[in-house]
Amino acid sequence: MEMKRIILADDHSFVRLGIIQILKDEYPYAEIKQVGDAGSLIREVSLHPWDLVITDLDMPGRSGLEALEQIKMLKPELPVLILSIYPEELYAVRVIKAGASGYLNKNSAPDELIVAIQRISLGKKYITPEIAEKFLDIDSTKKPHELLSNREFEIFKLLASGKTVSQVAEMLSIALTTVSTHRSRIMDKLNLSTNSDLTRYAIANQIITDINM
């Protein structure tokens, strides 16, 4: 597949400009559209044809995971490459299972982005050998947080970072009762009792590093 039309979503303009420069060096004739939030990304995908979506995982409003799920519902064949500051072991398997074509840590070398796109353009998935092993190791014991649904995982991360139930509800545009229900399920699955327990668990498992994030 030739990458003629690429849409890039990231809420930091300087990050977008850096990625666009890398893309332009490799694909000088490609049309590259940039947006700053998941809502705009979903709207553009629904209205126009694209060859590739590149999106950050953390953006204002809807998360990249939620955007990914909606994009795959709108256009199942459209390849999506997820970029994130989070380590691969935390999100890569989750996003690939949700339909992404690849997962790339933002700390990767610039040329790795092009390697990922070239692989995706061949209709293949881009994952590192370490993550491929996780898919193959069907006997590996999952950690409790790996059993959370994508929505539960997003809510867990927000609560663990110090957000209140009402703040989470506002950030994700969902009802307070919905957040409370998810919180109860999260507590049950992780065998925890309080938000402080969530924070300690998240730090111990390197899901967050600072409760003020």
URHU-V327913 format. One record per residue. RES is the residue in one letter. OMEGA is omega in whole degrees, 0 to 359 (none if undefined). Layout:
# URHU-V327913
res=RES omega=OMEGA
res=RES omega=OMEGA
This chain:
# URHU-V327913
res=M omega=177
res=E omega=183
res=M omega=182
res=K omega=183
res=R omega=183
res=I omega=175
res=I omega=185
res=L omega=180
res=A omega=176
res=D omega=184
res=D omega=177
res=H omega=185
res=S omega=181
res=F omega=176
res=V omega=179
res=R omega=182
res=L omega=178
res=G omega=180
res=I omega=179
res=I omega=179
res=Q omega=178
res=I omega=181
res=L omega=182
res=K omega=178
res=D omega=183
res=E omega=182
res=Y omega=187
res=P omega=183
res=Y omega=181
res=A omega=172
res=E omega=183
res=I omega=179
res=K omega=179
res=Q omega=176
res=V omega=187
res=G omega=179
res=D omega=185
res=A omega=180
res=G omega=179
res=S omega=179
res=L omega=181
res=I omega=179
res=R omega=180
res=E omega=179
res=V omega=181
res=S omega=186
res=L omega=189
res=H omega=177
res=P omega=178
res=W omega=176
res=D omega=183
res=L omega=171
res=V omega=172
res=I omega=185
res=T omega=174
res=D omega=180
res=L omega=181
res=D omega=178
res=M omega=179
res=P omega=180
res=G omega=180
res=R omega=180
res=S omega=177
res=G omega=178
res=L omega=179
res=E omega=177
res=A omega=178
res=L omega=181
res=E omega=180
res=Q omega=178
res=I omega=181
res=K omega=174
res=M omega=181
res=L omega=184
res=K omega=186
res=P omega=184
res=E omega=183
res=L omega=181
res=P omega=181
res=V omega=175
res=L omega=181
res=I omega=173
res=L omega=181
res=S omega=173
res=I omega=184
res=Y omega=180
res=P omega=183
res=E omega=185
res=E omega=181
res=L omega=190
res=Y omega=190
res=A omega=181
res=V omega=181
res=R omega=183
res=V omega=177
res=I omega=178
res=K omega=179
res=A omega=175
res=G omega=179
res=A omega=178
res=S omega=179
res=G omega=179
res=Y omega=183
res=L omega=176
res=N omega=183
res=K omega=178
res=N omega=180
res=S omega=177
res=A omega=181
res=P omega=183
res=D omega=178
res=E omega=176
res=L omega=180
res=I omega=176
res=V omega=180
res=A omega=181
res=I omega=180
res=Q omega=178
res=R omega=179
res=I omega=181
res=S omega=177
res=L omega=180
res=G omega=181
res=K omega=176
res=K omega=175
res=Y omega=174
res=I omega=179
res=T omega=178
res=P omega=181
res=E omega=180
res=I omega=176
res=A omega=178
res=E omega=180
res=K omega=177
res=F omega=184
res=L omega=184
res=D omega=185
res=I omega=180
res=D omega=182
res=S omega=180
res=T omega=180
res=K omega=172
res=K omega=183
res=P omega=182
res=H omega=177
res=E omega=179
res=L omega=179
res=L omega=174
res=S omega=180
res=N omega=179
res=R omega=178
res=E omega=182
res=F omega=178
res=E omega=180
res=I omega=177
res=F omega=182
res=K omega=180
res=L omega=179
res=L omega=181
res=A omega=180
res=S omega=173
res=G omega=179
res=K omega=176
res=T omega=178
res=V omega=181
res=S omega=177
res=Q omega=178
res=V omega=180
res=A omega=180
res=E omega=182
res=M omega=184
res=L omega=180
res=S omega=176
res=I omega=184
res=A omega=176
res=L omega=181
res=T omega=178
res=T omega=178
res=V omega=181
res=S omega=178
res=T omega=178
res=H omega=180
res=R omega=179
res=S omega=179
res=R omega=179
res=I omega=180
res=M omega=180
res=D omega=184
res=K omega=181
res=L omega=181
res=N omega=180
res=L omega=186
res=S omega=186
res=T omega=176
res=N omega=177
res=S omega=176
res=D omega=179
res=L omega=181
res=T omega=180
res=R omega=179
res=Y omega=184
res=A omega=179
res=I omega=181
res=A omega=182
res=N omega=176
res=Q omega=176
res=I omega=170
res=I omega=178
res=T omega=184
res=D omega=184
res=I omega=177
res=N omega=183
res=M omega=none
